[in-house]
Amino acid sequence: MNYLDLKLDNDTYELLNKRFNGNKEAMEAYVKEIVIKEIKKTDPGSNKSSKKKNDSNLENYLKSAKPGSRSYGIKGQGW
């Protein structure tokens, strides 16, 4: 496991200290959770980006059919 020391401004530290009643382990866990969530939001390999890719593939597939042609969808499932 790697460690990272964070330097917080006094106001931020006091808010954390007050919120967790001085429990430094709880403060550390909270900060770690927030950092992990934020990194996952911007991680190109996360589920969000692959979902966007899948959505755009589906959208492109649906747009490739002629309007009203019923040429897309599950085989044999026309309207």
C-alpha positions as CSV (number, residue, x, y, z in Angstrom):
1,M,0.0,0.0,0.0
2,N,1.2,3.5,-0.8
3,Y,0.7,6.5,1.3
4,L,0.0,10.1,0.5
5,D,0.2,13.0,3.0
6,L,-2.4,15.7,2.4
7,K,-2.1,19.2,3.6
8,L,-5.4,20.8,4.2
9,D,-6.2,24.4,4.9
10,N,-7.3,25.1,8.5
11,D,-11.0,25.6,7.6
12,T,-11.3,22.3,5.8
13,Y,-9.4,20.4,8.5
14,E,-11.7,21.9,11.2
15,L,-14.8,20.9,9.2
16,L,-13.6,17.3,8.9
17,N,-12.5,17.3,12.5
18,K,-15.9,18.5,13.7
19,R,-17.8,16.2,11.4
20,F,-15.9,13.1,12.7
21,N,-15.4,14.2,16.3
22,G,-11.6,14.1,15.9
23,N,-11.6,10.5,14.7
24,K,-8.7,10.6,12.3
25,E,-9.3,7.1,10.9
26,A,-12.9,8.1,10.0
27,M,-11.6,11.3,8.4
28,E,-9.0,9.4,6.4
29,A,-11.6,6.9,5.2
30,Y,-14.0,9.7,4.1
31,V,-11.3,11.5,2.1
32,K,-10.1,8.3,0.5
33,E,-13.7,7.4,-0.5
34,I,-14.2,10.9,-2.1
35,V,-10.9,10.6,-4.0
36,I,-11.7,7.1,-5.3
37,K,-15.2,8.3,-6.5
38,E,-13.7,11.3,-8.3
39,I,-11.0,9.3,-10.0
40,K,-13.6,6.8,-11.2
41,K,-15.6,9.6,-12.7
42,T,-12.7,10.7,-14.9
43,D,-11.1,7.2,-15.5
44,P,-11.3,6.4,-19.2
45,G,-11.6,2.7,-18.4
46,S,-14.6,3.1,-16.1
47,N,-18.1,1.9,-16.9
48,K,-19.4,5.3,-17.7
49,S,-17.2,5.8,-20.7
50,S,-17.8,2.3,-22.0
51,K,-21.6,2.9,-21.6
52,K,-21.2,6.1,-23.6
53,K,-19.4,4.1,-26.3
54,N,-22.1,1.5,-26.4
55,D,-24.8,4.1,-26.5
56,S,-23.1,5.9,-29.5
57,N,-22.7,2.5,-31.3
58,L,-26.4,1.8,-30.9
59,E,-27.3,5.3,-31.9
60,N,-25.1,5.0,-35.1
61,Y,-26.6,1.6,-35.9
62,L,-30.2,2.9,-35.6
63,K,-29.4,6.0,-37.6
64,S,-27.9,3.9,-40.4
65,A,-31.3,2.4,-41.3
66,K,-33.6,4.2,-43.7
67,P,-36.5,5.8,-41.8
68,G,-39.6,3.6,-41.8
69,S,-37.7,0.7,-43.3
70,R,-38.0,-1.5,-40.2
71,S,-34.5,-2.9,-41.0
72,Y,-33.2,-2.7,-37.5
73,G,-34.1,-4.6,-34.4
74,I,-34.0,-8.3,-33.5
75,K,-34.2,-10.5,-36.6
76,G,-37.8,-11.4,-37.4
77,Q,-39.2,-8.8,-35.0
78,G,-40.7,-6.3,-37.5
79,W,-43.7,-4.1,-36.5
